[in-house]
Amino acid sequence: MTDDPHTAAIERIERALARIERAGQVSAFATDSLERRHTVLKARMADAIGAIDALIAKEAGAD
């Protein structure tokens, strides 16, 4: 490090920006992962509801 206060301040700012960028990348990855999980869960729920509807229709026709 140098004794120049401006240089030290700029270096601190650059380190802070690097930390912010890393945090943004982690957050973006987490968001993508959550979106994929949501899509899979939504499809599974649609399948389950379809199966329940089919059972209800079958039972209604058996009466």
N, C-alpha and C positions, 0 to 999 in steps of 0.2 A: 504494500500500500504506500501511497505517497502522503506527504504532509499537506497537500492541497485539499482544503475542505470541499471545494467544488468537485474535484475528482472523486473523493470519497462518497459524496452525495450521489453522484452519477452511478458509481459502482453499486451502491445500495439500491438505487432505483432499478438498475438492470437486474440485480438478483431478485428483487421483488417481482418484476415483470416475468422473469423466468418461472418463479413459483406460481404466479397467476396462470401462466400458460399451461403448466403441468396440471394444475387443478382443473382447468377447463377441459383438458384432454381426458382426464379421469372421469369427469362429470359426463362428457359426451359418450364415453364408452358405457358408463352405467345407464344412461338414457337409452342407448341402442339396445343394450341387453334387456332392459325392462320392456321396451317395445316388442322385442321378439318374444319374450315370455308372455306378454299380453295377447299377442296374436295367436300363439299356440293355445293358451287357455281359452280364448274366445272360440276357437274352432272346436275344442274338446267340449265346451259347454253347449255349443250348437248341436253337436252329435248326441250328447246326453239328452237334451231337450227333445230332439227328434225321436230318440228311442222311447222316451216317456210318452210322447204324442202317439207313437205307433201302438204302444201297449194300451193306452186309453182308448184308441180307436178300435183295437181288437176286442177289448172288453165290452165296449159299447155295442159292437156288432154281435157279440155272443148272447146278449140279453134277449 
